[in-house]
């Protein structure tokens, strides 16, 4: 049983989504990955979204650039929480992707993280936080992650001397 579905609109999104996968792995969260284009694979998108809960996913993370309809369309086809990662684009640096995700209409939410690398990592952390509500092992890994993060920040003071 996979806990998270990582869905990207194109294989070109993989370098960003790979960071999400790596963070999920470090937090002990299982996932699988899929390329499902909102524009080129609408039937597959609908089927995937409709069946995701039955496949025992707990969260869907959807990454897309440009018009970035994938997270919203995924959210329209499931009751699972959907986290959108705006992928940076050449034309508008990902702002177009971000705006496509954060302007969802009432009733079809997409939790949206930052554009690019920080967002890719934060999407994994957010998904882990959702899963940790009912999974003590993942919760402990999150606690350790936060402790390590704090220690690294404290140690960075040594570089000021």
MDAnalysis code that builds the backbone (N, CA, C; Angstrom):
import MDAnalysis as mda
import numpy as np

u = mda.Universe.empty(483, n_residues=161, atom_resindex=np.repeat(np.arange(161), 3), trajectory=True)
u.add_TopologyAttr("name", ["N", "CA", "C"] * 161)
u.add_TopologyAttr("resid", np.arange(1, 162))
u.add_TopologyAttr("resname", ["UNK", "UNK", "UNK", "UNK", "UNK", "UNK", "UNK", "UNK", "UNK", "UNK", "UNK", "UNK", "UNK", "UNK", "UNK", "UNK", "UNK", "UNK", "UNK", "UNK", "UNK", "UNK", "UNK", "UNK", "UNK", "UNK", "UNK", "UNK", "UNK", "UNK", "UNK", "UNK", "UNK", "UNK", "UNK", "UNK", "UNK", "UNK", "UNK", "UNK", "UNK", "UNK", "UNK", "UNK", "UNK", "UNK", "UNK", "UNK", "UNK", "UNK", "UNK", "UNK", "UNK", "UNK", "UNK", "UNK", "UNK", "UNK", "UNK", "UNK", "UNK", "UNK", "UNK", "UNK", "UNK", "UNK", "UNK", "UNK", "UNK", "UNK", "UNK", "UNK", "UNK", "UNK", "UNK", "UNK", "UNK", "UNK", "UNK", "UNK", "UNK", "UNK", "UNK", "UNK", "UNK", "UNK", "UNK", "UNK", "UNK", "UNK", "UNK", "UNK", "UNK", "UNK", "UNK", "UNK", "UNK", "UNK", "UNK", "UNK", "UNK", "UNK", "UNK", "UNK", "UNK", "UNK", "UNK", "UNK", "UNK", "UNK", "UNK", "UNK", "UNK", "UNK", "UNK", "UNK", "UNK", "UNK", "UNK", "UNK", "UNK", "UNK", "UNK", "UNK", "UNK", "UNK", "UNK", "UNK", "UNK", "UNK", "UNK", "UNK", "UNK", "UNK", "UNK", "UNK", "UNK", "UNK", "UNK", "UNK", "UNK", "UNK", "UNK", "UNK", "UNK", "UNK", "UNK", "UNK", "UNK", "UNK", "UNK", "UNK", "UNK", "UNK", "UNK", "UNK", "UNK", "UNK", "UNK", "UNK", "UNK"])
u.atoms.positions = np.array([
    [0.842, -1.191, 0.000],
    [0.000, 0.000, 0.000],
    [0.876, 1.240, 0.000],
    [0.742, 2.061, -0.993],
    [1.468, 3.316, -1.088],
    [0.660, 4.405, -0.391],
    [1.362, 5.253, 0.336],
    [0.684, 6.317, 1.067],
    [0.484, 7.568, 0.222],
    [1.444, 7.843, -0.674],
    [1.399, 9.070, -1.466],
    [1.526, 8.732, -2.942],
    [0.707, 9.389, -3.742],
    [0.849, 9.329, -5.199],
    [1.542, 10.617, -5.629],
    [2.700, 10.461, -6.262],
    [3.403, 11.595, -6.860],
    [3.018, 11.634, -8.326],
    [2.364, 12.691, -8.727],
    [1.879, 12.808, -10.096],
    [2.480, 14.060, -10.712],
    [3.002, 13.907, -11.919],
    [3.563, 15.068, -12.611],
    [2.969, 15.154, -14.005],
    [2.855, 16.366, -14.499],
    [2.254, 16.575, -15.803],
    [3.126, 16.146, -16.957],
    [4.432, 16.056, -16.714],
    [5.373, 15.706, -17.766],
    [6.631, 15.138, -17.128],
    [7.335, 14.293, -17.846],
    [8.596, 13.744, -17.347],
    [9.608, 14.872, -17.098],
    [9.445, 15.995, -17.762],
    [10.359, 17.124, -17.547],
    [10.216, 17.711, -16.133],
    [9.136, 17.357, -15.429],
    [8.932, 17.811, -14.048],
    [9.700, 16.944, -13.050],
    [10.228, 15.801, -13.503],
    [10.880, 14.861, -12.598],
    [12.034, 15.460, -11.786],
    [12.904, 16.299, -12.336],
    [13.978, 16.850, -11.500],
    [13.467, 17.568, -10.241],
    [12.334, 18.216, -10.330],
    [11.733, 18.856, -9.156],
    [11.081, 17.805, -8.269],
    [10.284, 16.935, -8.859],
    [9.542, 15.926, -8.097],
    [10.491, 14.927, -7.427],
    [11.639, 14.714, -8.017],
    [12.626, 13.805, -7.424],
    [12.996, 14.264, -6.010],
    [13.049, 15.565, -5.808],
    [13.347, 16.096, -4.473],
    [12.228, 15.766, -3.487],
    [10.999, 15.754, -3.970],
    [9.864, 15.351, -3.144],
    [10.016, 13.884, -2.769],
    [10.342, 13.062, -3.754],
    [10.518, 11.624, -3.521],
    [11.611, 11.370, -2.488],
    [12.725, 12.063, -2.621],
    [13.836, 11.877, -1.682],
    [13.453, 12.277, -0.266],
    [12.698, 13.356, -0.131],
    [12.255, 13.788, 1.200],
    [11.256, 12.791, 1.781],
    [10.332, 12.282, 0.958],
    [9.396, 11.268, 1.435],
    [10.144, 10.038, 1.940],
    [11.148, 9.619, 1.183],
    [11.952, 8.463, 1.593],
    [12.612, 8.713, 2.947],
    [13.179, 9.897, 3.120],
    [13.864, 10.197, 4.379],
    [12.898, 10.233, 5.561],
    [11.623, 10.480, 5.295],
    [10.614, 10.522, 6.355],
    [9.863, 9.204, 6.502],
    [10.260, 8.203, 5.726],
    [9.647, 6.880, 5.839],
    [8.246, 6.783, 5.258],
    [7.964, 7.616, 4.270],
    [6.640, 7.624, 3.634],
    [6.738, 6.927, 2.279],
    [5.874, 5.950, 2.066],
    [5.888, 5.224, 0.795],
    [5.150, 6.021, -0.278],
    [5.595, 5.843, -1.511],
    [5.002, 6.583, -2.619],
    [5.218, 5.800, -3.903],
    [4.461, 6.169, -4.908],
    [4.792, 5.776, -6.270],
    [4.591, 6.985, -7.159],
    [5.069, 6.889, -8.380],
    [5.083, 8.070, -9.242],
    [4.428, 7.776, -10.586],
    [3.814, 8.831, -11.126],
    [3.080, 8.706, -12.382],
    [3.212, 9.986, -13.194],
    [3.282, 9.851, -14.509],
    [3.122, 10.995, -15.407],
    [1.687, 10.934, -15.907],
    [0.933, 11.976, -15.595],
    [-0.452, 12.079, -16.059],
    [-0.675, 13.529, -16.469],
    [-0.712, 13.769, -17.728],
    [-0.908, 15.119, -18.241],
    [-2.393, 15.486, -18.202],
    [-2.689, 16.620, -17.566],
    [-4.079, 17.085, -17.514],
    [-4.632, 17.364, -18.898],
    [-3.775, 17.806, -19.805],
    [-4.233, 18.197, -21.136],
    [-4.132, 17.088, -22.171],
    [-3.157, 16.214, -22.019],
    [-2.952, 15.157, -23.014],
    [-3.507, 13.799, -22.585],
    [-3.882, 13.685, -21.305],
    [-4.367, 12.398, -20.776],
    [-5.595, 12.607, -19.876],
    [-6.609, 13.327, -20.339],
    [-7.728, 13.665, -19.449],
    [-8.494, 12.447, -18.924],
    [-8.655, 11.437, -19.738],
    [-9.381, 10.244, -19.273],
    [-8.584, 9.502, -18.205],
    [-7.268, 9.384, -18.402],
    [-6.418, 8.723, -17.419],
    [-6.407, 9.515, -16.110],
    [-6.410, 10.837, -16.216],
    [-6.451, 11.675, -15.024],
    [-7.731, 11.432, -14.238],
    [-8.861, 11.428, -14.917],
    [-10.142, 11.198, -14.243],
    [-10.175, 9.824, -13.577],
    [-9.725, 8.827, -14.271],
    [-9.719, 7.466, -13.724],
    [-8.809, 7.384, -12.512],
    [-7.610, 7.925, -12.630],
    [-6.670, 7.886, -11.515],
    [-7.253, 8.581, -10.291],
    [-7.765, 9.791, -10.485],
    [-8.343, 10.540, -9.373],
    [-9.503, 9.807, -8.727],
    [-10.378, 9.252, -9.542],
    [-11.547, 8.539, -9.014],
    [-11.166, 7.274, -8.254],
    [-10.084, 6.636, -8.638],
    [-9.686, 5.369, -8.011],
    [-8.626, 5.522, -6.924],
    [-8.076, 6.708, -6.746],
    [-6.942, 6.910, -5.836],
    [-7.243, 6.484, -4.403],
    [-8.399, 6.833, -3.901],
    [-8.737, 6.468, -2.520],
    [-8.865, 4.954, -2.385],
    [-9.463, 4.325, -3.361],
    [-9.592, 2.868, -3.365],
    [-8.254, 2.160, -3.483],
    [-7.261, 2.853, -4.025],
    [-5.903, 2.312, -4.125],
    [-5.138, 2.523, -2.817],
    [-5.819, 3.102, -1.824],
    [-5.281, 3.305, -0.475],
    [-4.258, 4.425, -0.357],
    [-4.246, 5.327, -1.322],
    [-3.421, 6.519, -1.144],
    [-4.056, 7.364, -0.049],
    [-3.227, 8.127, 0.636],
    [-3.727, 9.054, 1.647],
    [-3.595, 10.509, 1.200],
    [-2.647, 10.748, 0.312],
    [-2.378, 12.099, -0.184],
    [-1.910, 11.991, -1.636],
    [-2.283, 12.984, -2.430],
    [-1.757, 13.102, -3.793],
    [-0.931, 14.375, -3.853],
    [0.283, 14.263, -4.363],
    [1.122, 15.431, -4.632],
    [1.207, 15.543, -6.149],
    [0.780, 16.693, -6.664],
    [0.736, 16.890, -8.113],
    [1.598, 18.094, -8.499],
    [2.557, 17.870, -9.377],
    [3.455, 18.934, -9.830],
    [3.160, 19.264, -11.282],
    [3.135, 20.559, -11.579],
    [2.871, 20.973, -12.957],
    [3.408, 22.376, -13.182],
    [3.761, 22.646, -14.422],
    [4.228, 23.966, -14.812],
    [3.274, 24.583, -15.806],
    [3.522, 25.814, -16.146],
    [2.685, 26.505, -17.133],
    [1.267, 26.698, -16.639],
    [0.307, 26.260, -17.422],
    [-1.096, 26.408, -17.050],
    [-1.425, 25.643, -15.764],
    [-0.666, 24.594, -15.472],
    [-0.710, 23.879, -14.193],
    [-2.100, 23.424, -13.762],
    [-2.852, 22.835, -14.652],
    [-4.187, 22.365, -14.313],
    [-4.198, 21.029, -13.571],
    [-3.097, 20.307, -13.587],
    [-3.074, 18.963, -12.998],
    [-3.522, 18.919, -11.542],
    [-2.976, 19.724, -10.631],
    [-3.429, 19.608, -9.236],
    [-4.926, 19.882, -9.066],
    [-5.413, 20.904, -9.720],
    [-6.836, 21.230, -9.605],
    [-7.738, 20.164, -10.186],
    [-7.373, 19.637, -11.325],
    [-8.178, 18.577, -11.925],
    [-8.104, 17.293, -11.100],
    [-6.940, 17.039, -10.507],
    [-6.836, 15.876, -9.631],
    [-7.761, 16.078, -8.428],
    [-7.736, 17.273, -7.849],
    [-8.600, 17.569, -6.704],
    [-10.080, 17.457, -7.075],
    [-10.422, 17.801, -8.307],
    [-11.807, 17.724, -8.754],
    [-12.300, 16.284, -8.873],
    [-11.352, 15.345, -8.937],
    [-11.721, 13.946, -9.155],
    [-11.473, 13.047, -7.951],
    [-11.181, 13.629, -6.785],
    [-10.951, 12.820, -5.582],
    [-11.311, 13.631, -4.346],
    [-11.536, 12.941, -3.241],
    [-11.727, 13.622, -1.959],
    [-10.450, 13.581, -1.121],
    [-9.396, 12.991, -1.644],
    [-8.115, 12.968, -0.939],
    [-7.497, 14.371, -0.927],
    [-6.671, 14.673, 0.069],
    [-5.956, 15.946, 0.025],
    [-4.980, 15.965, -1.148],
    [-4.952, 17.075, -1.857],
    [-4.044, 17.255, -2.990],
    [-3.118, 18.427, -2.665],
    [-1.827, 18.175, -2.819],
    [-0.818, 19.209, -2.619],
    [-0.227, 19.532, -3.985],
    [-0.260, 20.788, -4.364],
    [0.258, 21.201, -5.662],
    [1.653, 21.793, -5.547],
    [2.532, 21.357, -6.439],
    [3.873, 21.934, -6.550],
    [3.945, 22.720, -7.854],
    [4.056, 24.043, -7.787],
    [4.237, 24.820, -9.007],
    [5.670, 24.640, -9.529],
    [5.785, 24.201, -10.748],
    [7.093, 23.988, -11.359],
    [7.498, 25.260, -12.086],
    [8.742, 25.660, -11.886],
    [9.249, 26.872, -12.512],
    [9.235, 26.732, -14.029],
    [8.774, 27.782, -14.689],
    [8.712, 27.806, -16.145],
    [9.662, 28.875, -16.680],
    [10.019, 28.756, -17.937],
    [10.898, 29.754, -18.551],
    [10.168, 31.077, -18.752],
    [8.927, 30.983, -19.180],
    [8.198, 32.201, -19.539],
    [7.941, 33.112, -18.335],
    [7.444, 32.569, -17.255],
    [7.036, 33.412, -16.125],
    [7.626, 32.943, -14.787],
    [8.699, 32.174, -14.831],
    [9.395, 31.712, -13.632],
    [8.522, 30.931, -12.654],
    [7.433, 30.372, -13.110],
    [6.575, 29.565, -12.246],
    [5.430, 30.322, -11.613],
    [5.405, 31.638, -11.789],
    [4.315, 32.422, -11.217],
    [2.988, 32.002, -11.860],
    [3.013, 31.706, -13.153],
    [1.805, 31.229, -13.828],
    [1.319, 29.925, -13.198],
    [2.235, 29.036, -12.890],
    [1.878, 27.758, -12.266],
    [1.295, 27.995, -10.878],
    [1.961, 28.839, -10.104],
    [1.501, 29.150, -8.752],
    [0.086, 29.711, -8.765],
    [-0.144, 30.689, -9.633],
    [-1.471, 31.313, -9.677],
    [-2.556, 30.335, -10.118],
    [-2.206, 29.410, -11.006],
    [-3.179, 28.407, -11.433],
    [-3.615, 27.534, -10.270],
    [-2.712, 27.301, -9.322],
    [-3.020, 26.412, -8.192],
    [-3.710, 27.128, -7.041],
    [-3.256, 28.333, -6.722],
    [-3.805, 28.995, -5.531],
    [-5.160, 29.646, -5.779],
    [-5.586, 29.741, -7.023],
    [-6.866, 30.368, -7.321],
    [-7.981, 29.365, -7.553],
    [-7.914, 28.232, -6.867],
    [-8.968, 27.228, -7.017],
    [-10.282, 27.760, -6.463],
    [-11.391, 27.374, -7.091],
    [-12.687, 27.844, -6.602],
    [-13.052, 27.181, -5.276],
    [-13.913, 27.826, -4.547],
    [-14.398, 27.284, -3.283],
    [-14.960, 25.879, -3.486],
    [-14.563, 24.967, -2.630],
    [-15.063, 23.599, -2.703],
    [-14.108, 22.614, -3.344],
    [-13.054, 23.108, -3.986],
    [-12.064, 22.225, -4.628],
    [-10.663, 22.721, -4.223],
    [-10.271, 22.469, -2.967],
    [-8.982, 22.994, -2.509],
    [-7.777, 22.234, -3.040],
    [-6.714, 22.978, -3.253],
    [-5.395, 22.421, -3.534],
    [-4.439, 23.136, -2.582],
    [-3.835, 22.392, -1.674],
    [-2.818, 22.973, -0.804],
    [-1.609, 23.224, -1.693],
    [-1.157, 24.455, -1.766],
    [-0.099, 24.809, -2.707],
    [1.139, 25.271, -1.956],
    [2.280, 24.752, -2.382],
    [3.557, 25.107, -1.761],
    [4.318, 26.060, -2.679],
    [5.509, 26.437, -2.269],
    [6.325, 27.382, -3.020],
    [6.724, 26.831, -4.390],
    [7.104, 27.726, -5.267],
    [7.587, 27.356, -6.587],
    [8.934, 26.658, -6.459],
    [9.111, 25.552, -7.179],
    [10.418, 24.920, -7.320],
    [10.886, 24.059, -6.172],
    [12.204, 24.111, -5.906],
    [12.858, 23.175, -4.999],
    [12.313, 23.228, -3.574],
    [12.152, 24.418, -3.005],
    [11.628, 24.520, -1.643],
    [10.226, 23.923, -1.576],
    [9.420, 24.205, -2.579],
    [8.069, 23.652, -2.623],
    [8.070, 22.146, -2.755],
    [8.992, 21.623, -3.548],
    [9.077, 20.169, -3.729],
    [9.336, 19.480, -2.390],
    [10.244, 20.038, -1.608],
    [10.558, 19.453, -0.302],
    [9.414, 19.675, 0.682],
    [8.843, 20.883, 0.675],
    [7.741, 21.169, 1.600],
    [6.497, 20.342, 1.298],
    [6.275, 19.999, 0.044],
    [5.130, 19.140, -0.290],
    [5.275, 17.787, 0.394],
    [6.481, 17.251, 0.390],
    [6.726, 15.967, 1.059],
    [6.521, 16.087, 2.556],
    [7.012, 17.177, 3.136],
    [6.856, 17.369, 4.582],
    [5.379, 17.521, 4.939],
    [4.643, 18.282, 4.151],
    [3.207, 18.458, 4.404],
    [2.463, 17.133, 4.290],
    [2.783, 16.355, 3.278],
    [2.150, 15.036, 3.128],
    [2.485, 14.156, 4.334],
    [3.732, 14.194, 4.769],
    [4.134, 13.403, 5.937],
    [3.388, 13.856, 7.190],
    [3.180, 15.150, 7.330],
    [2.425, 15.651, 8.479],
    [0.990, 15.129, 8.473],
    [0.385, 15.058, 7.308],
    [-0.974, 14.512, 7.197],
    [-0.968, 13.031, 7.579],
    [-0.028, 12.289, 7.046],
    [0.066, 10.857, 7.318],
    [0.408, 10.612, 8.788],
    [1.225, 11.485, 9.381],
    [1.642, 11.329, 10.779],
    [0.487, 11.452, 11.770],
    [-0.627, 11.985, 11.337],
    [-1.789, 12.049, 12.225],
    [-2.215, 10.660, 12.694],
    [-1.927, 9.641, 11.861],
    [-2.317, 8.263, 12.184],
    [-1.157, 7.290, 12.055],
    [0.068, 7.804, 12.029],
    [1.234, 6.940, 11.861],
    [2.358, 7.448, 12.764],
    [2.540, 6.775, 13.903],
    [3.536, 7.218, 14.882],
    [4.962, 7.159, 14.351],
    [5.256, 6.196, 13.498],
    [6.606, 6.082, 12.949],
    [6.949, 7.311, 12.116],
    [6.037, 7.724, 11.254],
    [6.264, 8.921, 10.436],
    [6.324, 10.153, 11.342],
    [5.489, 10.196, 12.364],
    [5.532, 11.326, 13.295],
    [6.900, 11.441, 13.958],
    [7.453, 10.324, 14.391],
    [8.780, 10.355, 15.018],
    [9.864, 10.824, 14.042],
    [9.748, 10.422, 12.792],
    [10.720, 10.875, 11.783],
    [10.597, 12.383, 11.556],
    [9.373, 12.903, 11.598],
    [9.181, 14.342, 11.471],
    [9.781, 15.088, 12.662],
    [9.581, 14.554, 13.860],
    [10.153, 15.167, 15.056],
    [11.679, 15.191, 14.933],
    [12.271, 14.085, 14.494],
    [13.721, 14.021, 14.327],
    [14.203, 14.990, 13.254],
    [13.456, 15.080, 12.156],
    [13.797, 16.021, 11.088],
    [13.849, 17.446, 11.633],
    [12.826, 17.815, 12.400],
    [12.769, 19.168, 12.957],
    [13.905, 19.403, 13.957],
    [14.200, 18.403, 14.765],
    [15.306, 18.515, 15.724],
    [16.624, 18.723, 14.987],
    [16.859, 17.929, 13.953],
    [18.083, 18.062, 13.157],
    [18.165, 19.433, 12.495],
    [17.053, 19.894, 11.983],
    [17.010, 21.197, 11.323],
    [17.378, 22.303, 12.317],
    [16.851, 22.210, 13.519],
    [17.155, 23.193, 14.556],
    [18.633, 23.155, 14.919],
    [19.167, 21.952, 15.089],
    [20.587, 21.822, 15.447],
    [21.500, 22.391, 14.360],
    [21.156, 22.153, 13.101],
    [21.949, 22.702, 12.000],
    [21.934, 24.228, 12.023],
    [20.776, 24.805, 12.323],
    [20.676, 26.264, 12.384],
    [21.506, 26.814, 13.546],
    [21.458, 26.144, 14.686],
    [22.238, 26.579, 15.845],
    [23.736, 26.491, 15.524],
    [24.151, 25.397, 14.924],
    [25.566, 25.204, 14.585],
    [26.057, 26.240, 13.565],
    [25.155, 26.758, 12.757],
    [25.567, 27.739, 11.751],
    [26.112, 29.010, 12.409],
    [25.775, 29.240, 13.683],
    [26.340, 30.385, 14.402],
    [27.855, 30.298, 14.496],
    [28.382, 29.091, 14.511],
    [29.837, 28.910, 14.578],
    [30.541, 29.515, 13.363],
    [29.842, 29.601, 12.256],
    [30.435, 30.148, 11.050],
    [30.572, 31.662, 11.116],
    [29.948, 32.273, 12.100],
    [30.003, 33.726, 12.248],
    [31.266, 34.168, 12.985],
    [31.937, 33.235, 13.625],
    [33.139, 33.593, 14.403],
    [34.386, 33.567, 13.569],
])
